[in-house]
């Protein structure tokens, strides 16, 4: 016997004998049914939203791990497509770095 059968068969008749549900003009049962339906709808919507946000969290974590992995591998460059460095590009980077580190005379004496 499931819950609805238990309610319908042994409980409801006893409630009617005690006067429950037979009060003229009473709308308690009507509102109780509406509230139960709304509660079930809210539960379903909450479960859907929970699944959506869990998916977003999982996607975020996956993206975060990917970015960290690329960062530690030296594959991230700001605003440039990621390509593996060639020997020539490493030499070019070294030349640029050396030129930037050279002290240049300051003709105006500005510090």
Biopython code that builds the backbone (N, CA, C, O; Angstrom):
import numpy as np
from Bio.PDB.StructureBuilder import StructureBuilder

atoms = [
    (1, "UNK", "N", (0.857, -1.176, 0.000)),
    (1, "UNK", "CA", (0.000, 0.000, 0.000)),
    (1, "UNK", "C", (0.902, 1.238, 0.000)),
    (1, "UNK", "O", (1.775, 1.372, 0.857)),
    (2, "UNK", "N", (0.687, 2.142, -0.965)),
    (2, "UNK", "CA", (1.495, 3.354, -1.011)),
    (2, "UNK", "C", (0.861, 4.463, -0.173)),
    (2, "UNK", "O", (-0.191, 4.276, 0.440)),
    (3, "UNK", "N", (1.515, 5.608, -0.159)),
    (3, "UNK", "CA", (1.071, 6.706, 0.706)),
    (3, "UNK", "C", (-0.322, 7.204, 0.343)),
    (3, "UNK", "O", (-1.139, 7.454, 1.229)),
    (4, "UNK", "N", (-0.601, 7.351, -0.945)),
    (4, "UNK", "CA", (-1.916, 7.872, -1.333)),
    (4, "UNK", "C", (-3.032, 6.878, -1.014)),
    (4, "UNK", "O", (-4.137, 7.276, -0.644)),
    (5, "UNK", "N", (-2.738, 5.573, -1.160)),
    (5, "UNK", "CA", (-3.743, 4.567, -0.801)),
    (5, "UNK", "C", (-3.988, 4.562, 0.700)),
    (5, "UNK", "O", (-5.129, 4.439, 1.144)),
    (6, "UNK", "N", (-2.932, 4.694, 1.476)),
    (6, "UNK", "CA", (-3.072, 4.743, 2.938)),
    (6, "UNK", "C", (-3.946, 5.922, 3.332)),
    (6, "UNK", "O", (-4.817, 5.811, 4.195)),
    (7, "UNK", "N", (-3.700, 7.045, 2.688)),
    (7, "UNK", "CA", (-4.474, 8.249, 2.984)),
    (7, "UNK", "C", (-5.935, 8.064, 2.566)),
    (7, "UNK", "O", (-6.845, 8.417, 3.317)),
    (8, "UNK", "N", (-6.161, 7.516, 1.377)),
    (8, "UNK", "CA", (-7.520, 7.416, 0.838)),
    (8, "UNK", "C", (-8.356, 6.363, 1.543)),
    (8, "UNK", "O", (-9.545, 6.565, 1.789)),
    (9, "UNK", "N", (-7.730, 5.237, 1.866)),
    (9, "UNK", "CA", (-8.543, 4.132, 2.401)),
    (9, "UNK", "C", (-8.741, 4.193, 3.919)),
    (9, "UNK", "O", (-9.876, 4.373, 4.360)),
    (10, "UNK", "N", (-7.692, 4.050, 4.740)),
    (10, "UNK", "CA", (-7.985, 4.011, 6.170)),
    (10, "UNK", "C", (-8.081, 5.372, 6.858)),
    (10, "UNK", "O", (-8.768, 5.492, 7.872)),
    (11, "UNK", "N", (-7.410, 6.401, 6.334)),
    (11, "UNK", "CA", (-7.348, 7.664, 7.081)),
    (11, "UNK", "C", (-8.519, 8.584, 6.747)),
    (11, "UNK", "O", (-9.196, 9.067, 7.655)),
    (12, "UNK", "N", (-8.769, 8.834, 5.468)),
    (12, "UNK", "CA", (-9.815, 9.791, 5.090)),
    (12, "UNK", "C", (-11.190, 9.461, 5.679)),
    (12, "UNK", "O", (-11.861, 10.367, 6.173)),
    (13, "UNK", "N", (-11.634, 8.203, 5.646)),
    (13, "UNK", "CA", (-12.957, 7.920, 6.248)),
    (13, "UNK", "C", (-13.007, 8.262, 7.740)),
    (13, "UNK", "O", (-14.026, 8.749, 8.232)),
    (14, "UNK", "N", (-11.925, 8.011, 8.448)),
    (14, "UNK", "CA", (-11.906, 8.315, 9.887)),
    (14, "UNK", "C", (-11.919, 9.820, 10.129)),
    (14, "UNK", "O", (-12.521, 10.290, 11.094)),
    (15, "UNK", "N", (-11.252, 10.580, 9.251)),
    (15, "UNK", "CA", (-11.266, 12.040, 9.390)),
    (15, "UNK", "C", (-12.682, 12.578, 9.184)),
    (15, "UNK", "O", (-13.112, 13.481, 9.902)),
    (16, "UNK", "N", (-13.413, 12.023, 8.201)),
    (16, "UNK", "CA", (-14.778, 12.483, 7.950)),
    (16, "UNK", "C", (-15.686, 12.179, 9.139)),
    (16, "UNK", "O", (-16.548, 12.986, 9.486)),
    (17, "UNK", "N", (-15.495, 11.017, 9.764)),
    (17, "UNK", "CA", (-16.290, 10.657, 10.940)),
    (17, "UNK", "C", (-16.047, 11.664, 12.065)),
    (17, "UNK", "O", (-16.962, 11.987, 12.821)),
    (18, "UNK", "N", (-14.825, 12.152, 12.171)),
    (18, "UNK", "CA", (-14.481, 13.118, 13.221)),
    (18, "UNK", "C", (-14.851, 14.543, 12.838)),
    (18, "UNK", "O", (-14.665, 15.461, 13.637)),
    (19, "UNK", "N", (-15.368, 14.746, 11.641)),
    (19, "UNK", "CA", (-15.794, 16.077, 11.238)),
    (19, "UNK", "C", (-14.799, 16.817, 10.355)),
    (19, "UNK", "O", (-15.051, 17.955, 9.957)),
    (20, "UNK", "N", (-13.708, 16.203, 10.055)),
    (20, "UNK", "CA", (-12.710, 16.849, 9.196)),
    (20, "UNK", "C", (-13.190, 16.811, 7.754)),
    (20, "UNK", "O", (-13.683, 15.786, 7.285)),
    (21, "UNK", "N", (-13.049, 17.914, 7.063)),
    (21, "UNK", "CA", (-13.370, 17.977, 5.645)),
    (21, "UNK", "C", (-14.848, 18.100, 5.352)),
    (21, "UNK", "O", (-15.241, 18.102, 4.185)),
    (22, "UNK", "N", (-15.681, 18.204, 6.373)),
    (22, "UNK", "CA", (-17.116, 18.323, 6.135)),
    (22, "UNK", "C", (-17.670, 19.644, 6.649)),
    (22, "UNK", "O", (-18.886, 19.826, 6.719)),
    (23, "UNK", "N", (-16.785, 20.561, 7.007)),
    (23, "UNK", "CA", (-17.231, 21.878, 7.465)),
    (23, "UNK", "C", (-17.681, 22.653, 6.239)),
    (23, "UNK", "O", (-16.928, 22.814, 5.279)),
    (24, "UNK", "N", (-18.906, 23.126, 6.283)),
    (24, "UNK", "CA", (-19.464, 23.806, 5.132)),
    (24, "UNK", "C", (-18.718, 25.117, 4.865)),
    (24, "UNK", "O", (-18.497, 25.921, 5.770)),
    (25, "UNK", "N", (-18.342, 25.308, 3.606)),
    (25, "UNK", "CA", (-17.647, 26.537, 3.213)),
    (25, "UNK", "C", (-16.148, 26.516, 3.505)),
    (25, "UNK", "O", (-15.445, 27.470, 3.171)),
    (26, "UNK", "N", (-15.648, 25.440, 4.124)),
    (26, "UNK", "CA", (-14.224, 25.368, 4.429)),
    (26, "UNK", "C", (-13.429, 25.185, 3.136)),
    (26, "UNK", "O", (-13.786, 24.368, 2.287)),
    (27, "UNK", "N", (-12.360, 25.946, 2.998)),
    (27, "UNK", "CA", (-11.541, 25.862, 1.799)),
    (27, "UNK", "C", (-10.122, 25.420, 2.132)),
    (27, "UNK", "O", (-9.206, 25.589, 1.327)),
    (28, "UNK", "N", (-9.949, 24.861, 3.304)),
    (28, "UNK", "CA", (-8.621, 24.446, 3.731)),
    (28, "UNK", "C", (-8.052, 23.384, 2.797)),
    (28, "UNK", "O", (-6.907, 23.489, 2.358)),
    (29, "UNK", "N", (-8.841, 22.374, 2.497)),
    (29, "UNK", "CA", (-8.349, 21.307, 1.621)),
    (29, "UNK", "C", (-8.038, 21.830, 0.220)),
    (29, "UNK", "O", (-7.075, 21.403, -0.417)),
    (30, "UNK", "N", (-8.864, 22.756, -0.245)),
    (30, "UNK", "CA", (-8.636, 23.339, -1.562)),
    (30, "UNK", "C", (-7.274, 24.054, -1.592)),
    (30, "UNK", "O", (-6.482, 23.860, -2.514)),
    (31, "UNK", "N", (-7.019, 24.878, -0.575)),
    (31, "UNK", "CA", (-5.755, 25.604, -0.523)),
    (31, "UNK", "C", (-4.582, 24.666, -0.249)),
    (31, "UNK", "O", (-3.473, 24.890, -0.736)),
    (32, "UNK", "N", (-4.828, 23.627, 0.523)),
    (32, "UNK", "CA", (-3.766, 22.656, 0.792)),
    (32, "UNK", "C", (-3.323, 21.973, -0.503)),
    (32, "UNK", "O", (-2.130, 21.764, -0.718)),
    (33, "UNK", "N", (-4.268, 21.630, -1.351)),
    (33, "UNK", "CA", (-3.928, 21.002, -2.633)),
    (33, "UNK", "C", (-3.125, 21.961, -3.518)),
    (33, "UNK", "O", (-2.156, 21.561, -4.163)),
    (34, "UNK", "N", (-3.540, 23.227, -3.538)),
    (34, "UNK", "CA", (-2.825, 24.230, -4.344)),
    (34, "UNK", "C", (-1.394, 24.393, -3.830)),
    (34, "UNK", "O", (-0.447, 24.451, -4.614)),
    (35, "UNK", "N", (-1.248, 24.467, -2.523)),
    (35, "UNK", "CA", (0.083, 24.636, -1.928)),
    (35, "UNK", "C", (0.969, 23.426, -2.229)),
    (35, "UNK", "O", (2.157, 23.581, -2.513)),
    (36, "UNK", "N", (0.403, 22.240, -2.168)),
    (36, "UNK", "CA", (1.176, 21.034, -2.479)),
    (36, "UNK", "C", (1.622, 21.022, -3.937)),
    (36, "UNK", "O", (2.752, 20.636, -4.240)),
    (37, "UNK", "N", (0.742, 21.441, -4.837)),
    (37, "UNK", "CA", (1.106, 21.503, -6.247)),
    (37, "UNK", "C", (2.211, 22.532, -6.485)),
    (37, "UNK", "O", (3.154, 22.283, -7.236)),
    (38, "UNK", "N", (2.084, 23.696, -5.833)),
    (38, "UNK", "CA", (3.110, 24.730, -5.988)),
    (38, "UNK", "C", (4.442, 24.256, -5.419)),
    (38, "UNK", "O", (5.504, 24.518, -5.984)),
    (39, "UNK", "N", (4.366, 23.561, -4.298)),
    (39, "UNK", "CA", (5.582, 23.036, -3.680)),
    (39, "UNK", "C", (6.275, 22.035, -4.600)),
    (39, "UNK", "O", (7.498, 22.064, -4.734)),
    (40, "UNK", "N", (5.521, 21.167, -5.223)),
    (40, "UNK", "CA", (6.089, 20.187, -6.146)),
    (40, "UNK", "C", (6.716, 20.886, -7.361)),
    (40, "UNK", "O", (7.789, 20.497, -7.823)),
    (41, "UNK", "N", (6.040, 21.914, -7.870)),
    (41, "UNK", "CA", (6.570, 22.661, -9.017)),
    (41, "UNK", "C", (7.869, 23.374, -8.630)),
    (41, "UNK", "O", (8.828, 23.383, -9.402)),
    (42, "UNK", "N", (7.898, 23.965, -7.448)),
    (42, "UNK", "CA", (9.116, 24.646, -6.978)),
    (42, "UNK", "C", (10.258, 23.663, -6.778)),
    (42, "UNK", "O", (11.411, 23.967, -7.086)),
    (43, "UNK", "N", (9.938, 22.497, -6.266)),
    (43, "UNK", "CA", (10.972, 21.467, -6.066)),
    (43, "UNK", "C", (11.587, 21.070, -7.405)),
    (43, "UNK", "O", (12.806, 20.949, -7.522)),
    (44, "UNK", "N", (10.738, 20.867, -8.414)),
    (44, "UNK", "CA", (11.226, 20.489, -9.745)),
    (44, "UNK", "C", (12.092, 21.602, -10.341)),
    (44, "UNK", "O", (13.155, 21.337, -10.903)),
    (45, "UNK", "N", (11.632, 22.835, -10.213)),
    (45, "UNK", "CA", (12.397, 23.977, -10.743)),
    (45, "UNK", "C", (13.731, 24.122, -10.016)),
    (45, "UNK", "O", (14.753, 24.411, -10.640)),
    (46, "UNK", "N", (13.723, 23.925, -8.709)),
    (46, "UNK", "CA", (14.955, 24.008, -7.922)),
    (46, "UNK", "C", (15.953, 22.943, -8.359)),
    (46, "UNK", "O", (17.149, 23.219, -8.460)),
    (47, "UNK", "N", (15.480, 21.738, -8.616)),
    (47, "UNK", "CA", (16.366, 20.667, -9.074)),
    (47, "UNK", "C", (16.956, 20.994, -10.447)),
    (47, "UNK", "O", (18.131, 20.728, -10.702)),
    (48, "UNK", "N", (16.135, 21.573, -11.333)),
    (48, "UNK", "CA", (16.639, 21.961, -12.656)),
    (48, "UNK", "C", (17.727, 23.032, -12.514)),
    (48, "UNK", "O", (18.789, 22.939, -13.131)),
    (49, "UNK", "N", (17.446, 24.041, -11.696)),
    (49, "UNK", "CA", (18.429, 25.112, -11.498)),
    (49, "UNK", "C", (19.706, 24.575, -10.858)),
    (49, "UNK", "O", (20.808, 24.989, -11.219)),
    (50, "UNK", "N", (19.559, 23.666, -9.923)),
    (50, "UNK", "CA", (20.731, 23.056, -9.294)),
    (50, "UNK", "C", (21.598, 22.344, -10.316)),
    (50, "UNK", "O", (22.825, 22.439, -10.274)),
    (51, "UNK", "N", (20.963, 21.635, -11.231)),
    (51, "UNK", "CA", (21.707, 20.927, -12.274)),
    (51, "UNK", "C", (22.406, 21.909, -13.215)),
    (51, "UNK", "O", (23.548, 21.686, -13.616)),
    (52, "UNK", "N", (21.719, 22.992, -13.564)),
    (52, "UNK", "CA", (22.303, 24.001, -14.452)),
    (52, "UNK", "C", (23.533, 24.633, -13.796)),
    (52, "UNK", "O", (24.583, 24.753, -14.427)),
    (53, "UNK", "N", (23.401, 25.036, -12.531)),
    (53, "UNK", "CA", (24.523, 25.687, -11.854)),
    (53, "UNK", "C", (25.657, 24.715, -11.568)),
    (53, "UNK", "O", (26.821, 25.115, -11.585)),
    (54, "UNK", "N", (25.354, 23.465, -11.310)),
    (54, "UNK", "CA", (26.421, 22.481, -11.115)),
    (54, "UNK", "C", (27.211, 22.305, -12.403)),
    (54, "UNK", "O", (28.435, 22.179, -12.377)),
    (55, "UNK", "N", (26.499, 22.298, -13.537)),
    (55, "UNK", "CA", (27.177, 22.207, -14.846)),
    (55, "UNK", "C", (28.090, 23.407, -15.065)),
    (55, "UNK", "O", (29.212, 23.265, -15.549)),
    (56, "UNK", "N", (27.598, 24.595, -14.702)),
    (56, "UNK", "CA", (28.417, 25.804, -14.854)),
    (56, "UNK", "C", (29.648, 25.747, -13.966)),
    (56, "UNK", "O", (30.735, 26.138, -14.391)),
    (57, "UNK", "N", (29.493, 25.269, -12.748)),
    (57, "UNK", "CA", (30.629, 25.138, -11.833)),
    (57, "UNK", "C", (31.640, 24.142, -12.390)),
    (57, "UNK", "O", (32.844, 24.397, -12.360)),
    (58, "UNK", "N", (31.160, 23.013, -12.896)),
    (58, "UNK", "CA", (32.054, 22.003, -13.472)),
    (58, "UNK", "C", (32.807, 22.561, -14.681)),
    (58, "UNK", "O", (34.007, 22.330, -14.831)),
    (59, "UNK", "N", (32.093, 23.301, -15.547)),
    (59, "UNK", "CA", (32.738, 23.909, -16.710)),
    (59, "UNK", "C", (33.790, 24.934, -16.289)),
    (59, "UNK", "O", (34.874, 25.002, -16.869)),
    (60, "UNK", "N", (33.458, 25.721, -15.279)),
    (60, "UNK", "CA", (34.408, 26.721, -14.774)),
    (60, "UNK", "C", (35.670, 26.049, -14.238)),
    (60, "UNK", "O", (36.783, 26.487, -14.529)),
    (61, "UNK", "N", (35.496, 24.997, -13.463)),
    (61, "UNK", "CA", (36.651, 24.285, -12.906)),
    (61, "UNK", "C", (37.518, 23.694, -14.012)),
    (61, "UNK", "O", (38.746, 23.725, -13.927)),
    (62, "UNK", "N", (36.879, 23.155, -15.048)),
    (62, "UNK", "CA", (37.625, 22.582, -16.169)),
    (62, "UNK", "C", (38.417, 23.675, -16.896)),
    (62, "UNK", "O", (39.581, 23.474, -17.245)),
    (63, "UNK", "N", (37.783, 24.830, -17.121)),
    (63, "UNK", "CA", (38.463, 25.949, -17.774)),
    (63, "UNK", "C", (39.625, 26.448, -16.926)),
    (63, "UNK", "O", (40.706, 26.731, -17.442)),
    (64, "UNK", "N", (39.394, 26.551, -15.631)),
    (64, "UNK", "CA", (40.442, 27.013, -14.716)),
    (64, "UNK", "C", (41.652, 26.087, -14.761)),
    (64, "UNK", "O", (42.791, 26.549, -14.833)),
    (65, "UNK", "N", (41.407, 24.792, -14.718)),
    (65, "UNK", "CA", (42.512, 23.825, -14.773)),
    (65, "UNK", "C", (43.270, 23.939, -16.088)),
    (65, "UNK", "O", (44.498, 23.870, -16.108)),
    (66, "UNK", "N", (42.538, 24.115, -17.185)),
    (66, "UNK", "CA", (43.171, 24.234, -18.497)),
    (66, "UNK", "C", (44.052, 25.475, -18.569)),
    (66, "UNK", "O", (45.175, 25.421, -19.072)),
    (67, "UNK", "N", (43.538, 26.591, -18.065)),
    (67, "UNK", "CA", (44.316, 27.834, -18.090)),
    (67, "UNK", "C", (45.558, 27.712, -17.220)),
    (67, "UNK", "O", (46.642, 28.133, -17.625)),
    (68, "UNK", "N", (45.411, 27.140, -16.030)),
    (68, "UNK", "CA", (46.573, 26.971, -15.156)),
    (68, "UNK", "C", (47.612, 26.058, -15.789)),
    (68, "UNK", "O", (48.812, 26.319, -15.695)),
    (69, "UNK", "N", (47.160, 24.999, -16.426)),
    (69, "UNK", "CA", (48.086, 24.074, -17.085)),
    (69, "UNK", "C", (48.849, 24.797, -18.194)),
    (69, "UNK", "O", (50.061, 24.627, -18.325)),
    (70, "UNK", "N", (48.147, 25.603, -18.992)),
    (70, "UNK", "CA", (48.811, 26.345, -20.057)),
    (70, "UNK", "C", (49.747, 27.403, -19.491)),
    (70, "UNK", "O", (50.819, 27.644, -20.046)),
    (71, "UNK", "N", (49.352, 28.034, -18.392)),
    (71, "UNK", "CA", (50.196, 29.065, -17.789)),
    (71, "UNK", "C", (51.501, 28.464, -17.289)),
    (71, "UNK", "O", (52.567, 29.031, -17.528)),
    (72, "UNK", "N", (51.443, 27.348, -16.614)),
    (72, "UNK", "CA", (52.655, 26.717, -16.093)),
    (72, "UNK", "C", (53.519, 26.133, -17.212)),
    (72, "UNK", "O", (54.726, 25.965, -17.041)),
    (73, "UNK", "N", (52.910, 25.827, -18.343)),
    (73, "UNK", "CA", (53.668, 25.307, -19.484)),
    (73, "UNK", "C", (54.231, 26.441, -20.338)),
    (73, "UNK", "O", (54.956, 26.189, -21.300)),
    (74, "UNK", "N", (53.904, 27.692, -19.994)),
    (74, "UNK", "CA", (54.397, 28.841, -20.744)),
    (74, "UNK", "C", (53.708, 29.029, -22.076)),
    (74, "UNK", "O", (54.285, 29.610, -22.996)),
    (75, "UNK", "N", (52.499, 28.554, -22.195)),
    (75, "UNK", "CA", (51.776, 28.623, -23.462)),
    (75, "UNK", "C", (50.821, 29.804, -23.554)),
    (75, "UNK", "O", (50.158, 29.973, -24.577)),
    (76, "UNK", "N", (50.734, 30.621, -22.517)),
    (76, "UNK", "CA", (49.809, 31.756, -22.552)),
    (76, "UNK", "C", (50.555, 33.027, -22.939)),
    (76, "UNK", "O", (51.623, 33.324, -22.403)),
    (77, "UNK", "N", (49.980, 33.767, -23.872)),
    (77, "UNK", "CA", (50.544, 35.057, -24.271)),
    (77, "UNK", "C", (49.364, 36.010, -24.363)),
    (77, "UNK", "O", (48.331, 35.685, -24.949)),
    (78, "UNK", "N", (49.524, 37.148, -23.797)),
    (78, "UNK", "CA", (48.447, 38.135, -23.750)),
    (78, "UNK", "C", (48.112, 38.651, -25.149)),
    (78, "UNK", "O", (48.957, 39.275, -25.791)),
    (79, "UNK", "N", (46.929, 38.406, -25.617)),
    (79, "UNK", "CA", (46.452, 38.943, -26.871)),
    (79, "UNK", "C", (47.012, 38.290, -28.118)),
    (79, "UNK", "O", (46.709, 38.737, -29.224)),
    (80, "UNK", "N", (47.805, 37.266, -27.981)),
    (80, "UNK", "CA", (48.380, 36.595, -29.140)),
    (80, "UNK", "C", (47.920, 35.143, -29.170)),
    (80, "UNK", "O", (47.694, 34.538, -28.122)),
    (81, "UNK", "N", (47.781, 34.587, -30.364)),
    (81, "UNK", "CA", (47.447, 33.163, -30.423)),
    (81, "UNK", "C", (48.602, 32.337, -29.863)),
    (81, "UNK", "O", (49.768, 32.707, -30.004)),
    (82, "UNK", "N", (48.276, 31.256, -29.250)),
    (82, "UNK", "CA", (49.287, 30.414, -28.634)),
    (82, "UNK", "C", (49.921, 29.519, -29.696)),
    (82, "UNK", "O", (49.244, 28.728, -30.352)),
    (83, "UNK", "N", (51.229, 29.665, -29.847)),
    (83, "UNK", "CA", (51.989, 28.813, -30.753)),
    (83, "UNK", "C", (53.277, 28.422, -30.038)),
    (83, "UNK", "O", (53.820, 29.217, -29.272)),
    (84, "UNK", "N", (53.763, 27.235, -30.273)),
    (84, "UNK", "CA", (55.012, 26.851, -29.636)),
    (84, "UNK", "C", (56.158, 27.720, -30.154)),
    (84, "UNK", "O", (56.200, 28.084, -31.329)),
    (85, "UNK", "N", (57.084, 28.044, -29.252)),
    (85, "UNK", "CA", (58.215, 28.885, -29.628)),
    (85, "UNK", "C", (59.212, 28.096, -30.458)),
    (85, "UNK", "O", (59.519, 26.939, -30.172)),
    (86, "UNK", "N", (59.710, 28.759, -31.495)),
    (86, "UNK", "CA", (60.762, 28.165, -32.305)),
    (86, "UNK", "C", (62.098, 28.678, -31.790)),
    (86, "UNK", "O", (62.155, 29.609, -30.987)),
    (87, "UNK", "N", (63.146, 28.070, -32.252)),
    (87, "UNK", "CA", (64.487, 28.510, -31.844)),
    (87, "UNK", "C", (64.717, 29.958, -32.261)),
    (87, "UNK", "O", (65.301, 30.734, -31.505)),
    (88, "UNK", "N", (64.259, 30.330, -33.464)),
    (88, "UNK", "CA", (64.426, 31.693, -33.950)),
    (88, "UNK", "C", (63.668, 32.684, -33.069)),
    (88, "UNK", "O", (64.192, 33.749, -32.743)),
    (89, "UNK", "N", (62.443, 32.342, -32.682)),
    (89, "UNK", "CA", (61.674, 33.266, -31.863)),
    (89, "UNK", "C", (62.304, 33.421, -30.474)),
    (89, "UNK", "O", (62.209, 34.486, -29.864)),
    (90, "UNK", "N", (62.944, 32.360, -29.978)),
    (90, "UNK", "CA", (63.638, 32.472, -28.690)),
    (90, "UNK", "C", (64.837, 33.414, -28.823)),
    (90, "UNK", "O", (65.091, 34.234, -27.941)),
    (91, "UNK", "N", (65.572, 33.289, -29.934)),
    (91, "UNK", "CA", (66.716, 34.188, -30.161)),
    (91, "UNK", "C", (66.234, 35.628, -30.290)),
    (91, "UNK", "O", (66.838, 36.543, -29.730)),
    (92, "UNK", "N", (65.143, 35.824, -31.031)),
    (92, "UNK", "CA", (64.599, 37.179, -31.196)),
    (92, "UNK", "C", (64.184, 37.768, -29.854)),
    (92, "UNK", "O", (64.437, 38.942, -29.584)),
    (93, "UNK", "N", (63.550, 36.959, -29.016)),
    (93, "UNK", "CA", (63.162, 37.425, -27.682)),
    (93, "UNK", "C", (64.385, 37.844, -26.880)),
    (93, "UNK", "O", (64.348, 38.852, -26.174)),
    (94, "UNK", "N", (65.464, 37.083, -26.983)),
    (94, "UNK", "CA", (66.694, 37.377, -26.252)),
    (94, "UNK", "C", (67.295, 38.700, -26.733)),
    (94, "UNK", "O", (67.749, 39.509, -25.924)),
    (95, "UNK", "N", (67.297, 38.916, -28.049)),
    (95, "UNK", "CA", (67.839, 40.161, -28.613)),
    (95, "UNK", "C", (67.023, 41.360, -28.118)),
    (95, "UNK", "O", (67.580, 42.375, -27.702)),
    (96, "UNK", "N", (65.715, 41.225, -28.169)),
    (96, "UNK", "CA", (64.840, 42.313, -27.704)),
    (96, "UNK", "C", (65.067, 42.571, -26.222)),
    (96, "UNK", "O", (65.151, 43.724, -25.800)),
    (97, "UNK", "N", (65.164, 41.520, -25.438)),
    (97, "UNK", "CA", (65.386, 41.672, -24.004)),
    (97, "UNK", "C", (66.714, 42.371, -23.730)),
    (97, "UNK", "O", (66.782, 43.255, -22.877)),
    (98, "UNK", "N", (67.771, 41.984, -24.446)),
    (98, "UNK", "CA", (69.079, 42.614, -24.257)),
    (98, "UNK", "C", (69.033, 44.095, -24.614)),
    (98, "UNK", "O", (69.603, 44.920, -23.900)),
    (99, "UNK", "N", (68.357, 44.444, -25.717)),
    (99, "UNK", "CA", (68.254, 45.846, -26.113)),
    (99, "UNK", "C", (67.488, 46.659, -25.084)),
    (99, "UNK", "O", (67.823, 47.813, -24.820)),
    (100, "UNK", "N", (66.459, 46.056, -24.503)),
    (100, "UNK", "CA", (65.662, 46.781, -23.510)),
    (100, "UNK", "C", (66.446, 46.987, -22.220)),
    (100, "UNK", "O", (66.222, 47.966, -21.509)),
    (101, "UNK", "N", (67.364, 46.072, -21.912)),
    (101, "UNK", "CA", (68.130, 46.164, -20.676)),
    (101, "UNK", "C", (69.343, 47.089, -20.794)),
    (101, "UNK", "O", (69.931, 47.472, -19.783)),
    (102, "UNK", "N", (69.717, 47.447, -22.025)),
    (102, "UNK", "CA", (70.854, 48.352, -22.196)),
    (102, "UNK", "C", (70.476, 49.733, -21.670)),
    (102, "UNK", "O", (69.367, 50.221, -21.884)),
    (103, "UNK", "N", (71.424, 50.340, -20.983)),
    (103, "UNK", "CA", (71.179, 51.683, -20.490)),
    (103, "UNK", "C", (71.383, 52.658, -21.636)),
    (103, "UNK", "O", (72.392, 52.616, -22.340)),
    (104, "UNK", "N", (70.417, 53.523, -21.805)),
    (104, "UNK", "CA", (70.516, 54.528, -22.854)),
    (104, "UNK", "C", (70.828, 55.866, -22.205)),
    (104, "UNK", "O", (70.321, 56.181, -21.129)),
    (105, "UNK", "N", (71.668, 56.647, -22.869)),
    (105, "UNK", "CA", (72.016, 57.943, -22.314)),
    (105, "UNK", "C", (70.770, 58.826, -22.211)),
    (105, "UNK", "O", (69.858, 58.740, -23.034)),
    (106, "UNK", "N", (70.755, 59.649, -21.211)),
    (106, "UNK", "CA", (69.630, 60.547, -20.977)),
    (106, "UNK", "C", (70.106, 61.963, -21.303)),
    (106, "UNK", "O", (70.713, 62.622, -20.460)),
    (107, "UNK", "N", (69.830, 62.438, -22.533)),
    (107, "UNK", "CA", (70.367, 63.738, -22.947)),
    (107, "UNK", "C", (69.800, 64.905, -22.161)),
    (107, "UNK", "O", (70.460, 65.937, -22.041)),
    (108, "UNK", "N", (68.618, 64.776, -21.632)),
    (108, "UNK", "CA", (68.016, 65.892, -20.928)),
    (108, "UNK", "C", (68.335, 65.876, -19.449)),
    (108, "UNK", "O", (68.011, 66.826, -18.736)),
    (109, "UNK", "N", (68.963, 64.816, -18.976)),
    (109, "UNK", "CA", (69.289, 64.704, -17.563)),
    (109, "UNK", "C", (68.078, 64.421, -16.683)),
    (109, "UNK", "O", (68.113, 64.648, -15.474)),
    (110, "UNK", "N", (67.015, 63.928, -17.294)),
    (110, "UNK", "CA", (65.797, 63.627, -16.545)),
    (110, "UNK", "C", (65.954, 62.261, -15.895)),
    (110, "UNK", "O", (66.413, 61.300, -16.513)),
    (111, "UNK", "N", (65.569, 62.209, -14.659)),
    (111, "UNK", "CA", (65.684, 60.939, -13.940)),
    (111, "UNK", "C", (64.432, 60.142, -14.108)),
    (111, "UNK", "O", (64.329, 59.036, -13.578)),
]
sb = StructureBuilder()
sb.init_structure("model")
sb.init_model(0)
sb.init_chain("A")
sb.init_seg("    ")
for serial, (resi, resn, name, xyz) in enumerate(atoms, 1):
    if name == "N":
        sb.init_residue(resn, " ", resi, " ")
    sb.init_atom(name, np.array(xyz, "f"), 0.0, 1.0, " ", f" {name:<3s}", serial, name[0])
structure = sb.get_structure()
